[in-house]
């Protein structure tokens, strides 16, 4: 009887369900962007350029006065 699952077949259909860092940073950027702007277009833009948006927020002191905790409380 022939083996239905060869090594090639398993590699071909392997699905990665883990959360990688790019996705996590993008989602964080999207949530922060929605909190500040309330715009879907800006949210998509900040999701694509996530790490740069987070660096911009840190440099421009967008998280001063405890706003980072307010953002987390806003969503969770």
Backbone as JSON Lines, residues from 0, in Angstrom:
{"i":0,"aa":"X","n":[0.84,-1.18,0.0],"ca":[0.0,0.0,0.0],"c":[0.89,1.24,0.0]}
{"i":1,"aa":"X","n":[0.53,2.21,-0.76],"ca":[1.32,3.43,-0.92],"c":[1.05,4.39,0.23]}
{"i":2,"aa":"X","n":[2.09,5.0,0.73],"ca":[1.95,5.99,1.8],"c":[1.37,7.28,1.22]}
{"i":3,"aa":"X","n":[0.26,7.75,1.74],"ca":[-0.4,8.93,1.2],"c":[0.29,10.23,1.6]}
{"i":4,"aa":"X","n":[0.97,10.24,2.74],"ca":[1.62,11.45,3.23],"c":[3.13,11.31,3.09]}
{"i":5,"aa":"X","n":[3.64,11.76,2.0],"ca":[5.08,11.73,1.82],"c":[5.68,12.97,2.45]}
{"i":6,"aa":"X","n":[6.97,13.0,2.52],"ca":[7.66,14.14,3.11],"c":[7.36,15.41,2.32]}
{"i":7,"aa":"X","n":[7.3,15.29,1.0],"ca":[7.01,16.44,0.15],"c":[5.61,16.98,0.42]}
{"i":8,"aa":"X","n":[4.63,16.1,0.55],"ca":[3.26,16.54,0.78],"c":[3.11,17.28,2.1]}
{"i":9,"aa":"X","n":[3.77,16.8,3.14],"ca":[3.67,17.45,4.44],"c":[4.29,18.83,4.39]}
{"i":10,"aa":"X","n":[5.43,18.98,3.73],"ca":[6.05,20.29,3.6],"c":[5.18,21.23,2.76]}
{"i":11,"aa":"X","n":[4.58,20.69,1.74],"ca":[3.8,21.52,0.83],"c":[2.58,22.13,1.53]}
{"i":12,"aa":"X","n":[1.95,21.39,2.42],"ca":[0.73,21.86,3.05],"c":[0.91,22.29,4.5]}
{"i":13,"aa":"X","n":[2.12,22.57,4.87],"ca":[2.38,23.02,6.24],"c":[1.81,24.42,6.41]}
{"i":14,"aa":"X","n":[1.08,24.61,7.48],"ca":[0.46,25.91,7.77],"c":[1.08,26.48,9.03]}
{"i":15,"aa":"X","n":[1.56,27.69,8.94],"ca":[2.15,28.35,10.09],"c":[1.07,29.2,10.75]}
{"i":16,"aa":"X","n":[0.67,28.82,11.95],"ca":[-0.38,29.55,12.64],"c":[0.17,30.44,13.76]}
{"i":17,"aa":"X","n":[1.46,30.52,13.88],"ca":[2.05,31.34,14.92],"c":[1.94,32.82,14.61]}
{"i":18,"aa":"X","n":[2.0,33.62,15.64],"ca":[1.94,35.07,15.5],"c":[3.36,35.59,15.41]}
{"i":19,"aa":"X","n":[3.71,36.13,14.26],"ca":[5.07,36.64,14.13],"c":[5.14,38.1,14.59]}
{"i":20,"aa":"X","n":[6.34,38.61,14.73],"ca":[6.52,39.95,15.3],"c":[5.99,41.05,14.37]}
{"i":21,"aa":"X","n":[6.09,40.85,13.06],"ca":[5.59,41.87,12.13],"c":[4.08,42.04,12.27]}
{"i":22,"aa":"X","n":[3.38,40.94,12.43],"ca":[1.93,41.01,12.6],"c":[1.57,41.66,13.93]}
{"i":23,"aa":"X","n":[2.29,41.3,14.99],"ca":[2.01,41.87,16.31],"c":[2.26,43.37,16.32]}
{"i":24,"aa":"X","n":[3.35,43.82,15.71],"ca":[3.66,45.24,15.64],"c":[2.62,45.96,14.78]}
{"i":25,"aa":"X","n":[2.21,45.33,13.68],"ca":[1.19,45.93,12.83],"c":[-0.14,46.11,13.54]}
{"i":26,"aa":"X","n":[-0.55,45.1,14.28],"ca":[-1.81,45.19,15.02],"c":[-1.72,46.25,16.12]}
{"i":27,"aa":"X","n":[-0.6,46.3,16.82],"ca":[-0.41,47.33,17.85],"c":[-0.46,48.72,17.22]}
{"i":28,"aa":"X","n":[0.18,48.89,16.08],"ca":[0.15,50.17,15.38],"c":[-1.26,50.54,14.94]}
{"i":29,"aa":"X","n":[-2.0,49.54,14.47],"ca":[-3.38,49.77,14.05],"c":[-4.24,50.21,15.22]}
{"i":30,"aa":"X","n":[-4.09,49.57,16.37],"ca":[-4.88,49.95,17.54],"c":[-4.53,51.35,18.03]}
{"i":31,"aa":"X","n":[-3.26,51.68,18.05],"ca":[-2.83,53.01,18.48],"c":[-3.31,54.07,17.49]}
{"i":32,"aa":"X","n":[-3.22,53.76,16.21],"ca":[-3.68,54.7,15.19],"c":[-5.18,54.94,15.31]}
{"i":33,"aa":"X","n":[-5.95,53.9,15.55],"ca":[-7.4,54.07,15.69],"c":[-7.73,54.91,16.93]}
{"i":34,"aa":"X","n":[-6.96,54.71,18.01],"ca":[-7.19,55.48,19.23],"c":[-6.98,56.97,18.99]}
{"i":35,"aa":"X","n":[-5.94,57.32,18.26],"ca":[-5.63,58.73,18.04],"c":[-6.42,59.35,16.89]}
{"i":36,"aa":"X","n":[-6.64,58.61,15.79],"ca":[-7.19,59.21,14.57],"c":[-8.63,58.83,14.26]}
{"i":37,"aa":"X","n":[-9.09,57.67,14.69],"ca":[-10.43,57.16,14.36],"c":[-10.67,57.13,12.85]}
{"i":38,"aa":"X","n":[-9.67,56.66,12.1],"ca":[-9.74,56.6,10.64],"c":[-9.27,55.22,10.16]}
{"i":39,"aa":"X","n":[-10.07,54.6,9.3],"ca":[-9.7,53.29,8.78],"c":[-8.52,53.4,7.82]}
{"i":40,"aa":"X","n":[-8.49,54.44,6.99],"ca":[-7.38,54.59,6.04],"c":[-6.05,54.81,6.76]}
{"i":41,"aa":"X","n":[-6.05,55.66,7.78],"ca":[-4.81,55.86,8.55],"c":[-4.43,54.57,9.27]}
{"i":42,"aa":"X","n":[-5.42,53.83,9.74],"ca":[-5.14,52.57,10.4],"c":[-4.46,51.57,9.48]}
{"i":43,"aa":"X","n":[-4.95,51.45,8.25],"ca":[-4.33,50.56,7.27],"c":[-2.92,51.03,6.95]}
{"i":44,"aa":"X","n":[-2.76,52.32,6.76],"ca":[-1.43,52.88,6.47],"c":[-0.46,52.59,7.61]}
{"i":45,"aa":"X","n":[-0.9,52.79,8.84],"ca":[-0.02,52.56,9.98],"c":[0.21,51.08,10.23]}
{"i":46,"aa":"X","n":[-0.73,50.22,9.83],"ca":[-0.51,48.78,9.92],"c":[0.63,48.36,8.99]}
{"i":47,"aa":"X","n":[0.65,48.91,7.77],"ca":[1.69,48.55,6.8],"c":[3.05,49.06,7.25]}
{"i":48,"aa":"X","n":[3.11,50.28,7.75],"ca":[4.37,50.86,8.2],"c":[4.43,50.88,9.72]}
{"i":49,"aa":"X","n":[4.12,49.77,10.36],"ca":[3.93,49.67,11.79],"c":[5.1,50.1,12.64]}
{"i":50,"aa":"X","n":[6.29,49.56,12.38],"ca":[7.44,49.86,13.23],"c":[7.82,51.33,13.13]}
{"i":51,"aa":"X","n":[7.67,51.9,11.93],"ca":[8.0,53.32,11.76],"c":[7.0,54.21,12.5]}
{"i":52,"aa":"X","n":[5.75,53.81,12.51],"ca":[4.74,54.59,13.23],"c":[4.98,54.51,14.73]}
{"i":53,"aa":"X","n":[5.34,53.35,15.24],"ca":[5.62,53.23,16.67],"c":[6.84,54.05,17.07]}
{"i":54,"aa":"X","n":[7.86,54.05,16.24],"ca":[9.05,54.88,16.51],"c":[8.67,56.35,16.5]}
{"i":55,"aa":"X","n":[7.83,56.76,15.54],"ca":[7.37,58.14,15.48],"c":[6.6,58.52,16.75]}
{"i":56,"aa":"X","n":[5.74,57.62,17.22],"ca":[4.97,57.9,18.43],"c":[5.88,58.05,19.64]}
{"i":57,"aa":"X","n":[6.91,57.24,19.71],"ca":[7.85,57.32,20.84],"c":[8.64,58.62,20.77]}
{"i":58,"aa":"X","n":[9.11,58.98,19.57],"ca":[9.91,60.2,19.42],"c":[9.06,61.45,19.67]}
{"i":59,"aa":"X","n":[7.82,61.44,19.18],"ca":[6.98,62.63,19.33],"c":[6.27,62.67,20.69]}
{"i":60,"aa":"X","n":[6.61,61.77,21.57],"ca":[6.07,61.71,22.93],"c":[4.56,61.59,22.95]}
{"i":61,"aa":"X","n":[4.03,60.76,22.05],"ca":[2.59,60.54,22.01],"c":[2.1,59.76,23.22]}
{"i":62,"aa":"X","n":[3.01,59.07,23.89],"ca":[2.63,58.26,25.04],"c":[2.94,58.94,26.36]}
{"i":63,"aa":"X","n":[3.11,60.24,26.33],"ca":[3.38,60.95,27.58],"c":[2.1,61.03,28.41]}
{"i":64,"aa":"X","n":[2.24,61.29,29.65],"ca":[1.12,61.42,30.59],"c":[0.29,60.15,30.72]}
{"i":65,"aa":"X","n":[0.92,59.0,30.55],"ca":[0.24,57.74,30.77],"c":[-0.78,57.35,29.72]}
{"i":66,"aa":"X","n":[-0.67,57.89,28.51],"ca":[-1.65,57.58,27.47],"c":[-1.56,56.14,27.0]}
{"i":67,"aa":"X","n":[-0.41,55.5,27.15],"ca":[-0.29,54.1,26.74],"c":[-1.22,53.22,27.58]}
{"i":68,"aa":"X","n":[-1.31,53.5,28.86],"ca":[-2.23,52.76,29.71],"c":[-3.69,53.06,29.36]}
{"i":69,"aa":"X","n":[-3.97,54.28,28.97],"ca":[-5.33,54.63,28.54],"c":[-5.71,53.87,27.26]}
{"i":70,"aa":"X","n":[-4.75,53.69,26.37],"ca":[-5.01,52.95,25.13],"c":[-5.34,51.5,25.46]}
{"i":71,"aa":"X","n":[-4.57,50.88,26.35],"ca":[-4.84,49.49,26.7],"c":[-6.18,49.37,27.44]}
{"i":72,"aa":"X","n":[-6.5,50.33,28.27],"ca":[-7.79,50.3,28.95],"c":[-8.96,50.55,27.98]}
{"i":73,"aa":"X","n":[-8.7,51.31,26.93],"ca":[-9.72,51.59,25.92],"c":[-10.15,50.31,25.2]}
{"i":74,"aa":"X","n":[-9.18,49.43,24.92],"ca":[-9.48,48.2,24.17],"c":[-9.76,47.0,25.06]}
{"i":75,"aa":"X","n":[-9.13,46.93,26.2],"ca":[-9.25,45.74,27.03],"c":[-9.91,46.12,28.31]}
